[in-house]
Amino acid sequence: MKYSIDEKQELLEKIQTKREEMTYYGQRLGLGASETIRCSQELDQLLNKYQAMQQSFFRFVKRNGESRVMSFVIMERKVLTESGK
């Protein structure tokens, strides 16, 4: 399955938001709180989807040349930079 850069950017933003939410609950309610655990599980699902997306992307890139890898890495850094990371 092919994913667009927009889909990847949206997923990275969801991952960052979920990390912040999990950190918020963890600091305020504790790591064992049900809200913190729920956020952790949701983050795991998002990260699993991201990993699947990465694997799909790199299979695509291997067939179509290295220039696409660079644009993908640059977009990822841009998203992470804009989110403050």
Secondary structure by P-SEA (a helix, b strand, c coil): ccccaaaaaaaaaaaaaaaaaaaaaaaacccccaaaaaaaaaaaaaaaaaaaaaaaaaaaaaaccaaaaaaaaaaaaaaaaaacc
